[in-house]
Amino acid sequence: MSKQGLYIGGEFVSFAEAKKAQPNIQQIASRGSVSGFSSLGSVLPNPDTVLKKMGKDIKAYKDIKCHPVVKGCLRRRKAAVKAKAWRIVQDQASEQVTEHINNIFKKLQINKITGGMFDATFFGYQPCEITWGHADGAWLPVNIQAMPVDWYFFDAQNQLRFKDKNAGQEGLLLDPRKYLVPTQDATYENPYGEPDAALVFWATAFLQGGLEFWVRFTEKYGSPWVIGKYGNNYDEAKQETLLNNLYAMVQDAVAVIPDNSQIQIIEAAGKSASADVYEKFLMYCRSEINIALLGQNQTTEAEANRASSTAGSEVTADIADGDCEMTAEQFQLLIDWIVDYNWGGPSPQFEYFEDSNGGIEQADRDAKLFSAGARFSNQYYAREYGFQEGDLLPPLEQVPTDPSFAEQTHTFRPVAQNFAEVTVPTLEQAAADPLNDMVNRLRRVVQSAKGFENIQDAVLAEFSEMDSTEMVKVMQLAMTLAELEGRAEVTDE
């Protein structure tokens, strides 16, 4: 039986061989096919190790989020993302679609939405429900609201489900394009993501407990002990009275006691080392939280110097870029849905960018580029430094002239001047007295030289008494004056 196939490039290829060249589009590894996997229906438990060991759900992370140290670190990271400048780039989309997307995003509360999405870094995932509405002939996102994470879970197919009271244990499978779900380092094995809360949970718990013990220790040993001695004839009633008097003395520094009683005040000496142990432990816990959430603890510790704080800020900037990338992916997904619902075709791109707005570093860079010969347009200065329309004047060569000048028969021409003649008197006037002689000698050397190539030898002969360092400065000045004088002569001709 002959094989069925085709001749391709003079070579016979059977259909069986051709099929082998096609990719396998079937998923082989899944939770339903792997040996030994069992799940409770559609519920995929959160594999977070901290939650599993405690036997708790993600609500436990909400409690530590309110701790001052944790809250401060999160606010710092969230502020870095909110402060990032963003824009809609046309890319391959049409101008009309790009304009529509720009108008839609201007009406959205981007700051609020970004802050809600950012919580995915702490909890691992953050469902954000989209409220769609039809306006101006298009389907638009009217509102995007971050919802409580403990209301949702993932199923065995990594699909997000809502704990609907009428859906039972299976939960309610959510409609596509109804939720934005930013996640931090989510995988097929763990769609819940990697929460930063797991990194700081125990440090925060120990910090809270250690602070409580430290307060007790301070109350016990922070103030001196007042000890009262009573005689043998004191019954329990008199002892109680003496104790109350001592308590009043500690509170108000005033007490009335019998004349045969003795009062002794003893300082809690030798307990400072124990107090240091509590303080070091609390500082360690706080440092662990800062490192986990900010990537460093230099900018939050009192003993950090400027160099270490600067290095710490750079590490934090890298983490902020990662947070921005997470939110940018969700905004881009939203744009794709809007375009697909309404117009179709390529979508414009959402991106964050550095808005220096006249930063010192960029100003220094632009100054160096200008010295090297680069020239920037007014549009560049307005975009990069935040100038408003009308703040910048056009370059001199572009300043429009009065049309009446064009009707005049006489053309204005500036009087040509020798640059050296104009510059040397200015230098002489600005220079100190010790430099006057050098300037005059340089002027004579430059004017008497027969050519540009002879100036160097003439200057060396004239200033032979100077050392090499000063000679270099003099030579630079001489060459500059000679070059400018040569340009002035060419302009005169």
Secondary structure, DSSP 8 states (H G I E B T S, - for coil): ----EEEETTEEEEHHHHHHTS---S----TTTSTT---BTTBB----HHHHHHT--THHHHHHHTSHHHHHHHHHHHHHHHTSEEEEE-TTS-HHHHHHHHHHHHHS-HHHHHHHHHTHHHHSB--EEEEEEEETTEEEEEEEEE--GGGEEE-TTS-EEE--TTTGGG-EE--TTSEE--BSS--SS-TT---THHHHHHHHHHHHHHHHHHHHHHHHHSS-EEEEE--TT--HHHHHHHHHHHHHHHHHS-----TT-EEEEE--TT-HHHHHHHHHHHHHHHHHHHHHHHS-SGGGSTT--HHHHHHHHHHHHHHHHHHHHHHHHHHHHHHHHHHHHHT-S---EEEEE---SS-HHHHHHHHHHHHTT----HHHHHHHH---TTSS---GGG----HHHHT-SS--------HHHHHHHHHHHHS-HHHHHHHHHHHHHHHH-SSGGGHHHHHHHHTTTS-HHHHHHHHHHHHHHHHHHHHHHHHH-
